[in-house]
Amino acid sequence: MARTEVVMPQMGESITTGTITKWNKQPGDKIEIDEILLEISTDKVESEIPSPMEGVVVELLFEEGDTVDVGKPIAYIDDDPNATPSSGGGSDKKEEKKEEASESKGAQSYETVHAKESKSEGGRRFYTPLVRKLAEENNVDLSELENIDGSGAGGRVNKDDFMNFLENRKSGGGAKASAASSTPSAPRPSVPAYTEGERVEIVPMDNMRKAIAKNMQNSKLTSPHVNSIDQVDMTNLVKFREGFKHDFKKQEGFSLTYTHFILYALVQALKEFPYVNASIDGENIVLKKDINLGCAVAVPGSGLVVPVIKGADNLNITGIARALNDLVIKARNKKLTMDDMSGGTYTFTNNGSFGVVAATPVILQPQVGIFCVGTIKKTPVVTDDLAIAIRDIMYATHTFDHRLIDGELGSKFLKHVTNTLQTMDPEALF
């Protein structure tokens, strides 16, 4: 008989934590393979997590509402049908895991409310009761931990970080940054001395906003962002869409949008410039054989999610449109899976739907580029024969990682997309 560990799954390449929103089973309950064990949410997706095996749930290490690092154990299932829930040492382990998780849930509000107390105990950094207890037992002053780059959610110091520090300290190495931290640490912001009643309202970030903030900050710290912007004449596509959109909707059951043409143009450019479809791993360049297009989708009440069109390079424009429509429906019904959200090699976002002319988005790690378009506006344009004509103009932004993509490659990629959109024969694509 075997006891199997269930860990917090990774819901996307840039996701580092997940929040348990509901346990569908309790200790002592029997569960079938692929039966839903729990529901979790991240800043990108809400998902139901199935059981990896048949058996009895013997231990839950976290409660609903807890935020847990990806890869951390969250439950145990025993394949013995007569197994009973754990007790004794198992409960101690649960408390330890819960103590580590508590910081990711409350570190920010704790620092705001208890800044003075935290400062007197080793600066304004918050440590979990577990880490404080370990420090006391090993005669370590909390001020000695200030130089550790924590590998927990939000950069917190967890038990593993402390034990690594202690081992290094015993060998005379002093404080040592955790090897698990793969990105530079941001400067710790000063805590504003705001309190309720001073004509301000203090609203704690929810888990989604905290995760988004962390991911965006890490992306800026990781990638030197460069933005190239071009003007795209969409007049021919606007005329074609106006004449074809009713037939398309009758044929496919959903609307033809300009996004479908832009995604098609992006695929052609990514085929031509494979380094834009790559990522960086240390000092290595990882060239992807597939083009998996992430497409930002606005979900009312849930912000933005970025589902991925897998194998977009193998699809014609109708196939791209169908794949995107399926993902949009799943996103708005909160039915996206881990597979839908992972594996993206390049991302597209459309700010034009909000009436914005242009924007400079943040790269979704570990990708090296993201493409953004604004709204299409009637604009007076000087033509080649020096006449002025009213054209349908759109601005497009290619944001790229300057570690890998220099100005020449970034500009050629953008110009390739622009030229494809301006010169394509849309009738030949359907």
N, C-alpha and C positions, 0 to 999 in steps of 0.2 A: 504494500500500500504506500502511496506517495502523497506528500503534501506539496501543492503547487503555489508558487508566489505569483500574485497578480500585481503588475506595476502600472504606474500612471503612464498611459501611452502618449506618444508625440503626435500632435494633431497637425503638424506642418513643420517645415524646415526651420522657421524662425520662432516657433513656439517653445517656451522653456518651462511653463507651468500649466496646470489645469485645475479648475475648481470643481469639486464634487457637488453637484446640485441635488442628486437623489440616489439613495441606495434602493434598488429594487428587491434586494434580498438581505436577510439578517442572519447572524450566526445561528446555526442549527438548521437553516433552510436547505432543502435539496435543490440542485440546479442542473439543468441539462446543458450540453455543449451548445454554444451559440445562443443560449437564452440570455436576455439582457440582465446584466449584473448591476450596472449603475449608469447614471447619466452624468456627463461632465460638460463644462463650458470653458472656452478660452476667449481671447479677444477676437478670434477669427470664426469660431464655429461652436455649435452645440451638438453633441453627439451621444448616441446610446452605445455603451460598451458591452459586447457580448462576453460570455464566459468562455475561456479557452478549453474547458473540459467539463465532463460530467462528474458530479460529486456532491459534497456537502460544504457549505460555507462555514468555516470554523472560526474565522477571525476577520474583523474589519478594523483597520489601523487608523482610520480617520473618520470624522463625522461630516455630515452634510454641511456645506459652506466652507470647508477647509480648502485652502489652495496648496497644491503639492507639486514639487519639482518633477519634471519628466524623468521617468526611470526609477522613481522611488517606489518601494512596495506599498500597496494600499490595502491588500486583502490576501487571505490564504484560503485555498479550497483543497479539500482532501478527497481523494477518489474512493475512500472507504465509505460505503453507504451507511455504516454504523458509527462514523466518527462523531465526536461531540465537540462543542465549542471550546476553544482554548480558555485556560484560566491561569492564575498565578503569574509566571514569568511573562506570558503573552500579554497580560494587561500592562505590565511595566513597559514592554516594548511599545505598546500602543500609546501610552502617555508620553514616552520619549519622542515618538514620531509626531504626536499632536503638539508637543512643545515646540519642535522645530518648525512646524507649519504655522504656529500662531504668529510668528513674527511677520511672515509674508502677508498675513491678514491685517495686522495692526501696527506695523512699524511706523508708518507715516503719521497716523493720528497720535501714536504714543509720543513720537518726537515733538509734535506740535504742542501737545498738552503738557508734556513732562520734560521740556527742554532743559530746565534748571537741574532737575534730578539726574537726567542722563549725563549732563556735562560734568557733574560731580563724580560720576562713576565711569570716567574714561572717555570724556568728550561727549558729543551729541549722538553717538552711535548707539543703537539699541541692540541688546543681546538677550537671547531667549533665557528663560530660567534654567534650561539644561546647560547652556554654555556657562552661565554664571556659577552654577553648582560645580561644574568641572574645574573652572578657574579657581574657585575657593578651595576645592579638595587638593589642587596641585600648586597652591600658593602662587598663583599667577594674578598679577594686578590687571584689571581690565584695560588700563592704559597701554599695556604691552600688546594688546590685540588690535590696536588702531591701524597698524601697518599691514594687516592681513586683508587681501582681496577675497572676500567671501564668495563661495561658489553657489550659495543658496539663492532662492528667488529674491530679486531686488538687491543682490550683492551682500546678503546677510552671511554672517559667520555661523556655520552649523557644526555639528559634532565632529565630522570628518576633518573640517578645516582646523578645528582646535587641536585634534589629536596629531595632525601633520605638523602643526606649529610646535606642539609640545615635544614631539620626537626630534624635530630640527633644533629646538632650543637645548635639548639635552646633549646634542652633538656639537653644540657651540655655534650653530649657524644663525641664531637669533630669529626674528620674525621672518617668515618666508611666504611669499604670495602663493595662493592656491594654484596648482597647475590646471585646475578645471576652468579657471577664468580665461577665456579665449579672446576677450576684447578689452581695450583699455578701460580703466575705471574712470567714471566721470567725477569731477570735483564735487564734493558733498556740498549742496547748497545750504546757505545759512537759513535757520528756522525763523520765519517771520513772527514777530511778537504780537500776533493778532489774537484777540479773545472775543467771544460772543459779547454783543452789547456795544461795540465800538463802530456801529454803522457798517458792519461787515457780516456776511453770512459764511460760515465755514462748512463746506460740503465735502465730506470724505470721498475720494475717488472710489468707484466700484472696481471690481477685479478686472473688467474689460478695459477700462480707461488706464489703470495702472500698467497692465500688460502692453497696451498700445504705446504708452509713454516710454516704457523701458525699451521696447523694440525699436522705436523711432530714434531714441537717443543712441542706442548701440549701433544702429546703421550709420548715423552721422559720425560717430567716433571711429567706425571701422573703415568707411569708404569716403575718400575725398570726392564730393559730389561736384560735377560740372554739368551745366545746362546749355544745350544748343536749341535755339528756337527758329522755326521757319514758318513762312506764310504759305498756305496751301489753297490753290484755287479749286474749289469743289463744285463749280458751276455745272459741269457736265454730269457729275454724279447726282446733283440735286435734281436736274431735269429728268434724268433716267429714273430715279427713284419715284418721282411724282407720277410718272407715267406707268410704272410697273408695280407699285406697292400693293394695289388692290388685287392684282392677279397673283402676286406672291403670297399674300395672306390667304387667299382662297385656296391656293395650292398647298401651303405649309401649315396654315392654322395659326400663325403668329406674324408679327410685323417685321418688315425689312427695315433695318436701321443703318445709319452710316457706320456704326461700329463694325458691322460685318465686313464692309469694304476695307476699313482701316486694319482690322485683324488680318485679312487676306494680304494686304500690302506689307504688313509687318513680317509675315511668314516669308514672303519673297525676299525681303531684306536680310532676314536672319539666315536664310540659305546662302546668300551672297557673302555675308560677313559673320562667320561662325564664332569669332571671338566675342561678339556681343551676346551670344547665346551660352557663354561659358561661365565659370565661377573660379574663385581663387581658393586654394587649399594650401596654406602656409606659403611656400615659395614655388608652388606648382600651379599651372593653369589646367583646369579641368574642362576639356572640350566635350560638350554634350552631343550625342548622336541623334537625339530626338529634340524636336521643338515642342515644348509644352507651355502653352500660353496661359498665364494667369490673367484674369479679367476681373477688375474690381466691380462689385455689385453692391449697391446701396440697399440695405434691408431696414425698413422702418422700425425704430426702436432698438436696433442692434448695431448701428453704424455700418461699416463697410466689411465685407468678406471678399476673399479673393480665391474663388474656385478656379480650377485649372482645366483647360482643354488639352487633353493628352493627345500626342501625335498629330498636332495641327498641321505639320508639314505633309501629312498623308491625306488631307482633306481638301476638297474644293470649297468654293465660297458657300455653297448650300450646306455642305457638311459642317463647316465652321458655324454657320448660323444655327443649325439644328443642335449642335453640341452646346453652344452658348445658351440657347433657350432652355434646354433641359437643366442646365446648371442654375440658371436664374430661378426657375420654378422650384427647384430643390432648396435653394438658398432662402427664398421667401417663405417656404413652408418649414424651414429649419430641419431639412432632411439631408443636408450635406454629410458625407462620410469623410473619414480620414483620407481615403484615397482621392476623393474629389479635391481636397485642399492641399495635397502634397505633390512634390515633384516638379513644380514650376521652374522654367528656365528663363523666362522673361515675362514682364508684366505690363498690362495696358490699363490705363484709367481714363475716364471721360468726365472732365469737369464741365464740359459744355452743357450737360443736362441741367446744371444749376445756373446757367446763364453767364458763366465766367469765360472771359476771353482767352486767358492763358494762365498756367500754373507751373510750379517747379516741384514735382513730387519727390518723396523720399524712397530710395531704393529698398526693395524687399530682399533682405539677406537670405541666402548667400549669392543672389543674382548680382549682375554687374550693370544692369540697366533697367529703366522703366520709361514708358512712352505715355505722354499725356496730351489730350487735345482739348481745345476750348469750343465755345459755341460757334456756329456758322452764321456770319452776319453779311448782309448786303453792304458792299463797300465800293466806293469809286476807285477805279484802278486805271493807271495810265497803260495803254496797250502799246504794242511794238510800233504802230504807225502814229504814235503820239496822240491818239484819241483817248478820251476818257470813257470808260465803260463801267457799268454796275455789275459786279461779280459777287459770287457767293464765296466769301473768304473765311478760312479757318486757320487758327494758329496751332502749331504742333511743337511740343517740347520733348526732346530726347535727353533724359538725365542719365549720366553714366559715371561709372567708377573710374576715376583717373589713374588708379593703380595699374589698371590693365588697358583701358581704352584711352588713347590720346586724342587730341583735338581733331586730327585728320580722319581717323577711323570713325569717331563719333559724328563728325559732320557728314562724311560720305554715307553713313548709315541713314541719317535723317534725310539727306537729299534723295536717297534711293526710295524711301517711303513716299516722299513728296512727289517725285516723278511718276511713281507707279499710280498714285491716286489721280494725278492730273492727266495721264496719258492712257489709262486702261480703257478697254472697250467693254463696258459692263454687259452689253447684250451677249457677248461671247462667253461670259462667265456662268450663264444660267441656261 
